[in-house]
Amino acid sequence: MAIELTLISRGYCHLCHEMEAALVPFAREFKVPVTVLDVDAYPLLVERYDELVPVLLHGETEICHYFLDLPKLREYLQGL
């Protein structure tokens, strides 16, 4: 099963930029694509995640928000 992660982000959010940068080595190592979505471009995402960004998702499952939790991400992916 191919795994793809989604990062709900915001252009002017320093935490979002930090999480995106922290994901780069992980995504390379495990060959996991990460799609970055700007929360402000999607009203439904604003409604759901506005103050939680950045949010890392696998499908509809929230893995972490605000900061990248690598141990939690690894544990989650190993359970798939």
PAZAPA-4460 file (N, C-alpha, C; in steps of 0.05 Angstrom, whole numbers, plus 32768, in hexadecimal, padded with zeros to 4 digits):
% residues 80
    n_x    n_y    n_z   ca_x   ca_y   ca_z    c_x    c_y    c_z   seq   type   mol
   8011   7FE8   8000   8000   8000   8000   8012   8019   8000     1      M     A
   800D   802B   7FED   801C   8044   7FEC   8012   8057   8002     2      A     A
   8024   8063   800F   801E   8076   8025   8024   8092   801B     3      I     A
   8011   80A4   801F   8015   80C0   8019   800B   80D0   8031     4      E     A
   801B   80E4   8039   8014   80F5   804F   800C   8110   8044     5      L     A
   7FFB   811E   8054   7FF2   8139   804D   7FF9   814B   8064     6      T     A
   8006   8161   805D   800D   8176   8070   7FFA   818E   806B     7      L     A
   7FE9   8194   807E   7FD8   81AB   807D   7FE8   81C2   8088     8      I     A
   7FED   81D6   8078   8000   81EB   807E   7FF4   8206   8079     9      S     A
   8004   821B   807E   7FFC   8236   8078   8016   8245   8071    10      R     A
   8014   8256   805D   802B   8263   8052   803B   8274   8065    11      G     A
   802E   8281   8078   803B   8293   808B   8040   8287   80A6    12      Y     A
   803E   826D   80A8   8040   825F   80C2   805C   8253   80C5    13      C     A
   806B   825D   80D9   8087   8252   80DD   8086   8235   80E6    14      H     A
   8073   822D   80F6   8071   8211   80FE   806C   81FF   80E6    15      L     A
   805C   8209   80D3   8057   81F9   80BB   8071   81F5   80AB    16      C     A
   8080   820A   80A8   8099   8208   8099   80AD   81F5   80A7    17      H     A
   80AD   81F6   80C2   80BF   81E5   80D1   80B6   81C7   80CE    18      E     A
   809C   81C2   80CF   8093   81A6   80CC   8099   819C   80B0    19      M     A
   8094   81AD   809C   809A   81A4   8080   80B8   819E   807D    20      E     A
   80C9   81AF   8088   80E6   81AA   8086   80EE   8190   8095    21      A     A
   80E2   818C   80AC   80E8   8174   80BC   80DF   815A   80AE    22      A     A
   80CA   815C   809D   80C0   8145   808F   80D1   813D   8078    23      L     A
   80E1   814F   806D   80F0   8149   8054   8103   8131   8058    24      V     A
   8114   812F   806C   8125   8118   806E   8115   80FE   8073    25      P     A
   8100   8100   8083   80EF   80E8   8088   80E3   80DE   806D    26      F     A
   80D8   80F1   805E   80CB   80E9   8045   80DF   80DD   8031    27      A     A
   80F7   80E8   8031   810B   80DC   801F   8113   80C0   8028    28      R     A
   8118   80BE   8042   8121   80A4   804D   810D   808E   8048    29      E     A
   80F3   8094   804C   80DE   807F   804A   80CF   8081   8030    30      F     A
   80D7   8093   801E   80CB   8095   8004   80AC   8099   8007    31      K     A
   80A5   80AB   8019   8089   80B2   801E   8084   80CE   8013    32      V     A
   8072   80D0   7FFF   806C   80EA   7FF5   805B   80FB   8009    33      P     A
   8061   8114   8009   8052   8126   801B   8046   813D   800A    34      V     A
   802C   813F   800B   801D   8154   7FFD   8018   816A   8010    35      T     A
   801F   8182   8009   801B   819A   801A   8003   81A9   8010    36      V     A
   7FEF   81AD   8021   7FD7   81BC   801A   7FD6   81D6   802B    37      L     A
   7FD1   81EC   801E   7FCE   8205   802C   7FB1   8206   8037    38      D     A
   7FAF   8206   8051   7F96   8205   805F   7F83   821C   8055    39      V     A
   7F8F   8233   8050   7F7F   824A   8049   7F72   8248   802D    40      D     A
   7F7B   8235   801D   7F70   8232   8002   7F57   8220   8002    41      A     A
   7F51   8214   8019   7F3B   8201   801A   7F29   8207   8033    42      Y     A
   7F12   8213   802F   7F01   821A   8045   7EFB   8203   8059    43      P     A
   7EF7   81EB   804F   7EF2   81D5   8061   7F0A   81CF   8072    44      L     A
   7F22   81D2   8068   7F3A   81CE   8078   7F3D   81E4   808C    45      L     A
   7F37   81FC   8085   7F38   8212   8099   7F25   820C   80B0    46      V     A
   7F0D   8203   80A9   7EF9   81FD   80BD   7F03   81E8   80D0    47      E     A
   7F11   81D4   80C6   7F1A   81BD   80D6   7F35   81C2   80E4    48      R     A
   7F48   81CF   80D6   7F63   81CF   80E0   7F6F   81EB   80E5    49      Y     A
   7F5F   8200   80E2   7F69   821B   80E3   7F7F   8221   80F8    50      D     A
   7F79   821D   8110   7F8D   8223   8126   7F9F   820B   812D    51      E     A
   7F9C   81F5   8120   7FAD   81DD   8126   7FC5   81DB   8113    52      L     A
   7FC6   81EB   80FE   7FDC   81E7   80EB   7FF7   81EC   80F7    53      V     A
   800A   81DE   80EE   800A   81C9   80DA   7FFE   81AF   80E5    54      P     A
   7FF1   81A0   80D3   7FE6   8186   80DA   7FEF   8172   80C6    55      V     A
   7FFA   815B   80D0   8003   8146   80BE   7FEE   8130   80BF    56      L     A
   7FE5   8129   80A7   7FCF   8115   80A4   7FD8   80FD   8092    57      L     A
   7FCC   80E7   8098   7FCC   80D0   8086   7FAF   80CA   8080    58      H     A
   7FA6   80D1   8069   7F89   80D0   8063   7F7B   80E3   8076    59      G     A
   7F68   80DA   8085   7F5A   80EA   8098   7F65   80E8   80B5    60      E     A
   7F7A   80D8   80B8   7F86   80D4   80D2   7F9B   80E9   80D8    61      T     A
   7F96   80F8   80EE   7FAA   810C   80F7   7FC1   80FE   8106    62      E     A
   7FD9   8101   80FC   7FF0   80F5   8109   7FFB   8108   811E    63      I     A
   7FFE   8121   8117   8008   8135   812A   8002   8151   8120    64      C     A
   8003   8164   8132   8000   8180   812A   8012   8192   813A    65      H     A
   8017   81AA   8130   802A   81BE   813B   8047   81B6   8137    66      Y     A
   804F   819E   8140   806B   8195   813D   806B   8178   8133    67      F     A
   8080   8172   8123   8082   8156   8119   808B   8144   8130    68      L     A
   807B   8130   8134   8081   811B   8149   808A   8103   813A    69      D     A
   80A5   8101   8135   80B0   80EB   8125   80AB   80D0   8132    70      L     A
   80AF   80CC   814C   80A8   80B2   8157   808B   80AA   8153    71      P     A
   8079   80BC   8156   805D   80B6   8151   8058   80B0   8134    72      K     A
   8065   80BF   8122   8061   80BA   8105   806C   809E   80FE    73      L     A
   8084   8097   8108   808F   807D   8102   807D   8066   810D    74      R     A
   8074   806A   8125   8062   8056   8131   8048   8053   8121    75      E     A
   803D   8069   8119   8025   8068   8109   8029   8059   80EF    76      Y     A
   803E   8060   80E1   8043   8054   80C7   804A   8036   80CA    77      L     A
   8057   802E   80DF   805D   8012   80E4   8044   8002   80E9    78      Q     A
   802F   800F   80F3   8016   8001   80F9   8004   7FFE   80E1    79      G     A
   800C   8009   80CA   7FFC   8006   80B2   7FFF   7FEC   80A5    80      L     A
***
